[in-house]
Amino acid sequence: MAKQLPKKQLPVAKNVGTDVLGQESSGSFPFWKPVFLFLASSMVIATYYAGTSHDEKAVAGFSAYFLTMLVLYGTWKTWTILSGRKEVSYSPLSVIGFAIGHLAILCAFFPFPAGYSGAGFVLLFKILGFLALPAAIVAGTSAFGTWALRKAIPEFDAKSREFRIIGGMSFGLASYLFILSVVTSTFGYSLVTTIFPLVALSALGWREIGEFAVGMTKPAFKFDNHKGSDGVAKAVALPLISTEWLFLVLTFLIGVNFINVVRPMPIGWDDLGVYMNYPKIMAETGEIGRLGTVAWQTLTGIGFLFKSAPQAFFINQIGGILSVVIIALAASRLFSFEGAGKRYLNLPLLFAVATYAMPMIVFQQAKDMKLDPGLLCITTAALFFLYEAAFRRGEHAKDLWKTFALAGFLAGVAFSIKATTLMLFLGG
């Protein structure tokens, strides 16, 4: 009788929860490292501001905000611990709800002049109104991108979730930019030539929009809850609490940026001269003319077609927000365990938040309305697919050239946004 060989064991990481991709995330990261990093970073920041002149009035109103957030977060943590649940889960819809709640708190504590009671709620609903069009653009183009890639790549649904999500978002948005450039340069720049292509693309992806709507309500982020009786590591539940803190930092930055761009005109030198001036000229003249590489401006100019500079600023926010999503997903793919189906969540989110918080990004989302965050979004996606085609050939053996073609198309659209894109690719 033949001797049965033992099955090969795959490397398995410590299971502490699942990430947005619906897959388990690793919690084997040593606890002392993030604690040391936090303390060291706090010391550096405190030392810097202790010896540097800065405007104290700019942060004077944040004491009440931080106290409110501390009370609310403490109440939430107390409820989740006392609930006795083994896992804490969040759906994409609940995450958006928490983000809007955080934005509402920021608006409530905004330092309005005396006598403007209730102005915070007015500001909140103004921001939500301005966000409606960018949300429709992202949803419609992402649905089209997913639909088109399913048609072009028969094995698309068998790809990794990072591949599918980044592919749908980036290819859809890049296709819309390409179509906008062609249509508006041929038939003029107007609401008809900009909104009709969006409606047509959304109509092609109507099934995918339905899938997105259903998926928004399903739990996508799962973590082990705090367990006080199982040791310090499980009592702290670092994967859960660190992700929540990173989410608070990210939504704080985004919320402050949203508040900053509710203004009647550009305030930066570059957007006054070029990046918001060109879209305004296009909207007023009804033509693109010879303004150079203006693919992204054909998108932001839609706000000026609605006679609203703040709407143009909020459309420009698409680049920064999608960059966060794409960087987090791409990093999650890079940190995956081969063969074990594991995903890190905290490190990818940390990279995404750190990127968004960099002065060169956050400044262009809050003050100077440039197109570089949009360029970062498309370029990062192109580099991701180039990585997939070059280093994960086995997963794309049947459609390797299509993956290269997808990266090439995104790179081409990136060059139509800004001629200096070559520096970004060389840096990547």
N, C-alpha and C positions, 0 to 999 in steps of 0.2 A: 504494500500500500504506500503510495507516494506521500512523502511528508509535506504537510501544508506550510508554506512559507508565511511568516508574519507580514501583515500589511505595513507598508511604509507610512510612518507617522509624519504628518506635516507640521511645521513649526507653528505653534499656536500662541498668540499673545494673551495676556490677561484680559478677560472680558469684563468691561465695566459699563458698557452702553453702546448705543448705535448712533451714527451721525446722520446728517441730512441725506446721505445716499442710501439710508436704510440698512447699513452694514455695521458690523460691530467695530467699536473703536477701542484702541489700546490704552491701558492705564498704567503701563509699566514704567512710565517716566518717573525718575526719582523725585520724591517730595521736596528734598532740601534744595534742589536746583532752582525751581521757580521762586522759592522763598528767599534764597540768597540774591537772585536777580532782582526781585522786588525791592529788597532792602537797599541793595547797591544803587539801583536806579533812583530810589527816593532820596538817598543821600546826595547823589549828583545833582538832582533837580533842586533840592533845598539849598545846596551850596551855591548853585548858579544864581538863584533868585535872591539869595541873601547878599550877594555882592554885585548885583546888576540893577541899575535903575529901571523901574517899570511903573506903569500906571496902576496904582492901587484901586482907583475908582472903577476900573474896568471889571474887577472881580469882586467888588464890594457886595453885590447882590447875590452872590453864589452861596453864601453861608446858609441862608434859609433853604435854598435849593438842595444843597448837600444834606442838610438835616432831614428834609422831607424824604429824599431818596433813601437815606439810611433807615428811617422809620418804615417806609413802605417795603423796602427789601427785607428788613428784619422780620416784618409781619409775614411776608411771603415765605421766607425760609422757615419760620416757626410753623406755619400752616402745613408746608410740605413734609416737615419732620413729624409733626403730630398726626398727620393723616395715616401713617403706617404703611404707605405704599412702598413697594420694593423698588419701583422705577418712577422717574419723573420724565414725562414725555411732552413734547411740544409739536404742534402742527405748524406748517408755514403760515396759516391764517392766524394762529395765536401769536406767532412771532411778530407778524405785521401789527397785530393789535397791541402788543407790548410796546412796539416802536412808536406807534401813534400815541399811546399813553405817555411815553417818555417825552415826546414832542409837546404834548398838552401841558405837562409840568413845566417844561422850559418856557413855553409861551406865557404861562401863568406868572412866572417869576421874572419875566422880561421887564426891565426898568422903564416903564412908561412914565411920562410926566404926570404930575398930580392932577386928579380930576378925570382921568381916563379909566374909570372903573369898567371892568368887563372887556377891556381892549385885548386881553390875552386870548379870549375865546374867539374874538373877531380875527385876530392874527392866525389862530389855529385853523379856522375854516377857510381863510384866504389861502393858506399854504396847501390844505387838502384840495382846494379847487384848482390851484395851479398844478398839483401833482396828477390830476385826472388825465390830462393829455399825454404826459410822459409815460404813465402807466399803460395807457391804451397803445402807445407806440411799441413799448417793450413786449406787451402781451401779444399784439398782432404780429410783429416781426418774428418773435420767438416761435409762435405757432406755425408761421410759414416756413421758417428755417427747419423745424422738425419735420414738417410735411415734405419739404423738398428733399431733405437728406434721406428720408425713408424711401422716396422714389428713386433716388440716385444710387443709394447703397443698400442692396437687398438685406445685408446682414446688420443694418443699423441698430435694430432693436436688441441685437445680441451683444452689442458693444458695452463697454463699461458705462455706468451712469454719468461719470464725469464727461466722457466723450459725447454722450447724447445731449447733456444739458448745455455744455459749452458750445457744442456744434449748433444746436438749435438757436441759441441766443446770438452767437457771433455771426453765423452765416445769414440768419434772418436780418439782423441789423445791417450787415455789410451789403446785402442784396438791396435793401431799401435805400441805402446811401447811393449805390450804383444806379438804381432805377431813377432816383430823384435827380441825379446829375444829368442823366441822358434825357429824361422827359422835360425837365425845366430848361435845359439848354436848347431844346428843340421847339417846345411849345410855350415857353415863357414861364415866369415864376409867379404862381398864384395859388390860392387855396385849392382850386380844382386840380392843378397839376401836382400838388403835394399831398393832399388828403385822399384823392381818389386812388393813387397807388397803394396807400396804406389800407384802405378799405378792401381793395382787390386782393392784396396779400393776406389779409385777415380772413377773407372769405375762403381762400384756398385752404387755410389751416383751421377751419371751423371745428373739425373733429378734435384737433389737438387742443383748441381752446376749451372744449368740454372736458378733455382729460385733465388739463391744468386745473380747472375749477373743482373737479372731484378730488384731485390730489392735494389741493390746498387744505382740506379738512382732515386729512389722515395724519396720524403721528409720524413725524419724520426724524425728530431728534429724541433719542432715548438715552437716559443715564441711570446708573444705580443711585438710589437715594442715600442719604446719610444714614449710616448704621453705627450707632454709638457703642454697641456691644462687641464689635468685631475688630477692634484695634483703631489706632489713630488715623491710619490712611483711609479706612472706610468711613470713619466718623467725619473726617473732613470732606471726603468725596471730591478730591481735587479736579477730576475731569468735569464734574457738574459745576462746581462753584467758579472755576477759572473761566469756563465758557460763558457763564452768566455775567461775570465781570467784564469780559471782553465785549460781550454784547452791549452792556451798558456804556462802555467807553465808545464803541462804534456808533451807537444810536445818539449819544451825546454829541459827537462830532458832526454827524449828519444833520441832527436837529438844529444845532447852532448855525451850520451852513445854510439850511433852509431859511432860517430867520434872517440871516444876513442878506440873502438875495432878494428879499421883498423890498425892492427899492425902485425908483422910477427911471434910473439910468445907470449905465456902467460907471465905475469909479476908478478903474485901473487904466494905466497908460496904454497897454497893449490892446485891451478890449475896446477902449474908446477909439483907438486908431484903426484897428484891423478886425479883431475876432468877433466883435459885436457890431462894428460899424459896417462891415461888408454885408452881413445878413440884413441890416436895416436898409442899406442902399438897394439890395436885391428886392426887398419887399416893396419899397417905394417906387422903383423903376419898372418892376415886373420882368426883369431879365437878369441873367447872370453876368453877361458881358465878358470882359477879359480880366477877371479878378484873380486868375491863377487856380491853385488847388483849393477848391472851396466845397469839397464833398460834405464835410461836417457842417459848414455854414448853411448848406441847403436844408439841413435838419433844424438847426437852431433858428433859422430865419422864419420858420413856421410861426413862432411866437410873435414876431413882428407883423406877420400877415394878419394876426388877430389883434393888431394894434396894441400889443402889450409887451413891454420890455421885460417885466418879471416873468412872463410866460416863456420867453426865450431863454432866460437864465435858468429856469427850472428844467427846460428841455435839455440844456447843456449839462445838467446834473446826471443825466443818463450814463455818461461815460464813466464818472467816478463810481457810481453805485454798481454798475455791471463789472467794473474792474475788480471791486472787492469780491464779488461772487466768483468771477473767473479765476482770480488768484487763489482763493480758498479751495476751489475744486481742483485746480491744477496741482496745488501743493498736496492735497489729499491723495491724489493719484500717485504723486512721487513718493509719498511715505507709506504706500500700501505694502502689505506683506505679500510677497509672491506666493501664490498657491493657497493661502490661508484665508483669503477674503477679508482681511482686516483693514481698518482705516483709522488713522489718527484723525482727530478733530481739532484739538486745541492748538497744535502747532500751525496748521493751515490757517485757522482763524486768526492766530496771533500775527502771522505774516501779512494777512490781508489788512488787519487793523493797523499794523505798523506802516504799511505802504500808504494807506489812506491818510494816516496822521502825519506823514512827512510834509514839511513846509512846501515842497514843490508841488504837492498834490492838494493838500487842504487849502492852501492859499488860492489855488485856481478853482476851487469849488465854492469859496466864500467871498472872495474879493475880486480878483482879476479873472474875468470869465474867458479863459483860454480854451483851446480845443485839445490840449495835451492829455487830459484824462480820457477823452474819447479815443484818442490815438493809442493810449496805453491799453485800453480795453481790446481793440482790434489786434494790436501787435502781440499782446500776451496770448490771445487765442491762436494766432498764426504760429507762434513759437511752440505752443502746446501741441498742435497737430503735427508740426515738424518733428517734435520729440517722439510723438506716438509712431510716426512713420519710420523714424530712424532707429529707435531703440526698443520698440515693441512690434517688430515685424511679424512675429508669429501670430499675433492677434488680428493682424490686418492683411494676412497673406492673400486673401481673395480679392481684396480691393485696395492694395497698397498704393497704387498710382492715384486712386481717388482721394486718399488721405493726403498725399503730396499735393494734389490739385487743390484740395480745400485749403491747405496752408498757403499755397501760391495765390489763390483768389483773395484771401484775407490780406496777404502782404500787398497785393496790388491795390486794394481799396485803401490800405493804410497809407500808401504813397500818394493816393489822390486826396488824402486829408492834409498831409503836410510833407513837403519835399525833403525835410530833414529826418524822415523816418529811418533812413539808413543808419543813423547813429544809434537808434533804439535797437535795431536788429543786431548791430555789431556789439552793443553792450549786452544783449541777451545771449 
